[in-house]
C-alpha cells in the first residue's frame, strides 16, 4: 500500500469505525519515510518487534468510533502484511545488511583513541576536508 490512509481504510473494512481511529497507528509505521524515502525505510519498524513497539506506544487495544475494542497488535500485523506479505523478524532485515568498514571500527573508551592522528600529515597538519584532530590521546576513566 502506498499511503497510510489506505491502510486505515483497510482497518475500517476489517474492524469498523472511522479512518481517524487507525490513521495514527499506520502513520507511526511509516514515519521512517522521513529519513529514507524508499521501501528500505520499512526495515526500521515493519517487523515483529515493530508491531510490539506499536502496542507499547498505543496500548494493547483501541476503541473505535463504533465502540468496538480492537487489539493494536492486530492493526500492526495488518499493516506489515499489507506492505510485505508476511511478518519478518528484525533479524530477517538485519541479515540483508552488508557490514561496512565504518561499522566495525569501535574503540574502547578506556584506551587511547588509536584513530586520532592517523589522518594527520607528518608535520602535524590536518588535511583539508578532515575534521580537526590533535596528536594527543585522551583517556577516559569510567
Beta strands, then each sheet from edge to edge (+ up, - down):
strand 1: 61-63
strand 2: 69-71
sheet 1: 1+ 2-
end
